[in-house]
Amino acid sequence: MRNAPRWEQDARGRMRAAVRRFAKPLGDLLARDANEGDTRLLVTDFLCDGLGFDKYEDLTTEYQVKGEFADYGIRIDKQLIAFIEVKRCTQKLGAKHLRQVQSYAVNEGVEWMILTNGQVWQVYHLTGGLPVVVDLALEVDLLQGTPAQRADALFYLSKEALKRRLLDDLWKVKAATSPKSISGVLLSGPVLDALRKELRRQTGFNGDVSELARIVRDEVIRPEAVDS
């Protein structure tokens, strides 16, 4: 942190202060089961005071997409880069909410989607094509973990980090090391051939590559990791 550039130190410091400052108002919203409109007020303040966005320059509300309205759009250097969908503070975020904001992103060619109920912030990456691929890149609970842990995670959503595409780097690392990605590598031709050769060297058994693939897939890798 000491060797980080000044902009990063400032952004992380601002984030730590916001995480501490917003804990009480967020707790109050949850205690009274505040409605979606009141939750949105807190989200707006957090986007500005914590994440560093300018309310008038960087944020757009009720962004219209084919007759429907996204709660927020985020602009960086006047370019729309993300949609945010806000739900009431006590509502659990779910697949139907993701489908809602995903439709906005697909139609507008936006790759980042954020779901939040004020407490939980989920950030998804959308890769275009047929079919589109949606990956969870980041999830933070503002009331769980130490303030430093929450601030460090949310730093990637700050204006400064988004401007420098640090969230992209975080997502690429997570995607590359996902169970699905690693299981795909383990089942690739070069790895299976290397496995066959090493087994032959160690045991004298010259296995069939297709049979080794079956064993790795069905008995070594968890089946859900292959399908996820």
C-alpha positions as CSV (number, residue, x, y, z in Angstrom):
1,M,0.0,0.0,0.0
2,R,2.9,2.4,0.9
3,N,4.3,1.9,-2.6
4,A,1.0,2.3,-4.4
5,P,0.5,5.4,-6.5
6,R,-1.1,8.3,-4.8
7,W,-4.4,8.0,-6.7
8,E,-4.8,4.4,-5.4
9,Q,-3.9,5.4,-1.8
10,D,-6.5,8.1,-2.0
11,A,-9.2,5.9,-3.5
12,R,-8.6,3.1,-0.9
13,G,-8.6,5.6,2.0
14,R,-11.9,7.1,0.8
15,M,-13.4,3.6,0.5
16,R,-12.3,2.6,4.0
17,A,-13.9,5.7,5.4
18,A,-17.1,5.1,3.5
19,V,-17.4,1.5,4.6
20,R,-17.2,2.6,8.2
21,R,-19.5,5.6,7.7
22,F,-22.3,3.7,5.8
23,A,-22.5,0.8,8.2
24,K,-25.0,2.5,10.6
25,P,-27.3,4.0,7.9
26,L,-27.4,0.7,6.2
27,G,-28.2,-1.1,9.4
28,D,-31.0,1.4,10.0
29,L,-32.5,0.7,6.6
30,L,-32.4,-3.1,7.3
31,A,-34.0,-2.6,10.7
32,R,-37.0,-0.8,9.3
33,D,-37.2,-2.9,6.1
34,A,-36.8,0.2,4.0
35,N,-38.4,0.3,0.5
36,E,-36.5,0.2,-2.8
37,G,-36.6,4.0,-3.2
38,D,-34.9,4.6,0.2
39,T,-32.3,1.9,-0.6
40,R,-31.6,3.7,-3.8
41,L,-30.8,6.9,-1.9
42,L,-28.2,5.1,0.1
43,V,-26.8,3.5,-3.0
44,T,-26.5,6.9,-4.7
45,D,-24.6,8.3,-1.8
46,F,-22.3,5.3,-1.6
47,L,-21.6,5.5,-5.4
48,C,-20.5,9.1,-4.9
49,D,-18.9,9.3,-1.5
50,G,-17.4,5.8,-1.5
51,L,-16.8,4.9,-5.1
52,G,-15.9,8.4,-6.2
53,F,-18.4,8.9,-9.0
54,D,-19.7,12.4,-9.9
55,K,-23.5,12.3,-9.5
56,Y,-24.1,14.4,-12.6
57,E,-21.2,13.5,-14.8
58,D,-20.7,9.8,-14.3
59,L,-24.1,8.5,-13.3
60,T,-27.4,8.3,-15.2
61,T,-30.6,7.1,-13.6
62,E,-33.6,5.5,-15.2
63,Y,-31.6,4.7,-18.4
64,Q,-34.1,3.6,-21.0
65,V,-33.4,0.3,-22.8
66,K,-36.1,-0.8,-25.3
67,G,-39.0,0.5,-23.2
68,E,-37.6,-0.6,-19.8
69,F,-35.5,1.4,-17.4
70,A,-32.2,0.4,-15.7
71,D,-31.8,2.0,-12.3
72,Y,-28.3,3.4,-13.1
73,G,-25.8,3.5,-15.8
74,I,-22.1,4.3,-15.1
75,R,-20.1,6.3,-17.5
76,I,-16.3,6.6,-17.6
77,D,-15.0,9.4,-19.9
78,K,-18.6,9.6,-21.3
79,Q,-18.6,5.9,-22.2
80,L,-21.3,3.7,-20.8
81,I,-19.6,0.8,-19.1
82,A,-22.0,-0.7,-16.6
83,F,-25.6,-1.0,-15.5
84,I,-26.7,-1.2,-11.8
85,E,-29.9,-2.7,-10.7
86,V,-31.0,-1.9,-7.1
87,K,-33.4,-3.9,-5.0
88,R,-34.8,-3.1,-1.5
89,C,-32.4,-3.6,1.3
90,T,-34.0,-6.8,2.7
91,Q,-34.5,-8.5,-0.7
92,K,-32.1,-11.3,-1.5
93,L,-30.5,-10.9,-4.9
94,G,-31.3,-13.7,-7.3
95,A,-31.2,-15.0,-10.8
96,K,-34.3,-13.1,-12.0
97,H,-32.6,-9.8,-11.0
98,L,-29.5,-10.8,-12.9
99,R,-31.6,-11.7,-16.0
100,Q,-33.2,-8.3,-15.8
101,V,-29.9,-6.3,-15.8
102,Q,-28.4,-8.8,-18.3
103,S,-31.0,-7.9,-20.9
104,Y,-30.0,-4.2,-20.6
105,A,-26.4,-5.0,-21.0
106,V,-26.9,-7.3,-24.0
107,N,-29.0,-4.7,-25.8
108,E,-26.6,-1.8,-25.1
109,G,-23.3,-3.8,-25.6
110,V,-22.2,-3.2,-22.0
111,E,-20.0,-5.8,-20.4
112,W,-20.4,-5.0,-16.7
113,M,-23.5,-5.5,-14.6
114,I,-23.9,-4.7,-10.9
115,L,-26.7,-6.0,-8.6
116,T,-27.1,-4.5,-5.1
117,N,-29.5,-4.2,-2.3
118,G,-27.2,-1.8,-0.5
119,Q,-25.7,-4.4,1.6
120,V,-24.5,-7.0,-0.9
121,W,-22.8,-5.9,-4.1
122,Q,-22.5,-8.4,-6.9
123,V,-20.5,-7.6,-10.1
124,Y,-20.9,-9.7,-13.2
125,H,-19.0,-9.7,-16.5
126,L,-20.9,-10.4,-19.7
127,T,-19.1,-11.8,-22.7
128,G,-21.0,-11.3,-25.9
129,G,-21.7,-14.0,-28.5
130,L,-24.2,-16.8,-28.8
131,P,-24.8,-17.8,-26.2
132,V,-23.6,-14.9,-24.0
133,V,-21.5,-15.9,-21.0
134,V,-22.0,-14.3,-17.6
135,D,-19.4,-14.7,-14.8
136,L,-19.5,-13.5,-11.2
137,A,-16.4,-11.3,-10.9
138,L,-16.9,-9.9,-7.4
139,E,-19.2,-10.1,-4.4
140,V,-19.0,-7.9,-1.3
141,D,-21.1,-7.7,1.7
142,L,-20.9,-4.3,3.4
143,L,-21.7,-5.8,6.8
144,Q,-19.4,-8.9,6.7
145,G,-15.7,-9.1,7.2
146,T,-13.3,-6.4,8.4
147,P,-13.7,-2.9,7.1
148,A,-10.3,-3.3,5.4
149,Q,-11.4,-6.4,3.6
150,R,-14.6,-4.8,2.4
151,A,-12.8,-1.7,1.3
152,D,-10.1,-3.7,-0.6
153,A,-12.7,-5.6,-2.5
154,L,-14.9,-2.6,-3.3
155,F,-11.8,-0.7,-4.5
156,Y,-12.2,-2.5,-7.9
157,L,-15.6,-0.7,-8.3
158,S,-14.2,2.7,-7.7
159,K,-14.1,5.2,-10.5
160,E,-10.3,5.3,-10.4
161,A,-10.0,1.5,-10.7
162,L,-12.7,1.2,-13.5
163,K,-10.9,4.0,-15.4
164,R,-7.7,1.9,-15.4
165,R,-9.6,-1.4,-16.1
166,L,-8.4,-3.1,-13.0
167,L,-11.8,-4.8,-12.7
168,D,-11.0,-6.5,-16.0
169,D,-7.7,-7.8,-14.7
170,L,-9.5,-9.1,-11.6
171,W,-12.1,-10.9,-13.7
172,K,-9.5,-12.4,-16.0
173,V,-7.6,-13.9,-13.1
174,K,-10.8,-15.3,-11.6
175,A,-12.0,-16.7,-14.9
176,A,-8.6,-18.3,-15.6
177,T,-8.5,-20.0,-12.2
178,S,-12.2,-21.1,-12.0
179,P,-13.0,-24.8,-11.6
180,K,-14.4,-24.9,-15.1
181,S,-11.2,-23.4,-16.6
182,I,-8.8,-25.7,-14.6
183,S,-10.8,-28.8,-15.3
184,G,-10.8,-27.9,-19.0
185,V,-7.0,-27.7,-18.9
186,L,-6.7,-31.0,-17.1
187,L,-8.8,-32.7,-19.8
188,S,-6.9,-31.1,-22.7
189,G,-4.9,-33.3,-25.1
190,P,-1.4,-32.1,-24.1
191,V,-2.1,-32.6,-20.4
192,L,-3.7,-36.0,-20.8
193,D,-0.8,-37.1,-23.1
194,A,1.7,-35.9,-20.4
195,L,-0.2,-37.8,-17.8
196,R,-0.1,-41.0,-19.9
197,K,3.7,-40.7,-20.3
198,E,4.3,-40.0,-16.6
199,L,2.1,-43.0,-15.6
200,R,4.1,-45.2,-18.0
201,R,7.4,-43.9,-16.6
202,Q,6.3,-44.5,-13.0
203,T,4.3,-47.7,-13.3
204,G,5.0,-49.2,-16.7
205,F,1.3,-48.9,-17.5
206,N,0.7,-47.4,-21.0
207,G,-2.9,-46.2,-20.6
208,D,-5.4,-45.2,-23.3
209,V,-5.8,-41.4,-23.4
210,S,-9.6,-41.6,-23.7
211,E,-9.8,-43.9,-20.7
212,L,-7.6,-41.5,-18.7
213,A,-9.9,-38.6,-19.7
214,R,-12.8,-40.6,-18.4
215,I,-11.1,-41.3,-15.1
216,V,-10.0,-37.7,-14.6
217,R,-13.4,-36.3,-15.5
218,D,-15.5,-38.8,-13.5
219,E,-13.3,-39.7,-10.6
220,V,-10.8,-37.0,-10.1
221,I,-12.6,-33.8,-11.0
222,R,-15.9,-33.1,-9.3
223,P,-18.6,-33.4,-11.9
224,E,-20.1,-30.1,-11.0
225,A,-16.8,-28.4,-11.7
226,V,-16.9,-29.6,-15.3
227,D,-20.4,-28.4,-15.8
228,S,-20.3,-25.1,-14.0
